[in-house]
């Protein structure tokens, strides 16, 4: 194959570069699409709290719904914006373990305050 005088690459190299560029563009576009969908979901979940507040549910039901919405938002943010989905499973398990430990500390603090 003749060399390209500008890049010094053969014809096969430029074809591979074109494929690589197309793949990179596809990955960027799909990640933009994914981030946009996650952002819209976060906005919907944030405004859903106001909608549930307007339904006149009891305090216990409203707090339960708010906790579920907050958990879903946390999972979306940790998974996509902090790239936890792309990490090895061991990192995910470490994060879940640390979350569990934080929840234990919060429960212990609540029990301690309630007992005082």
QUIJOMO-V270614 format. One line per field, one symbol per residue. phi: phi as a letter, one per 40 degrees, with the letter a starting at -180 (. if undefined). Layout:
# QUIJOMO-V270614
phi = ???
This chain:
# QUIJOMO-V270614
phi = .cccccbgccccccccccccccccccccccccccccccccccccccccdccccccgcccccccccccccccccccccccbcbfccccccccccccccccccccccccccccccccc
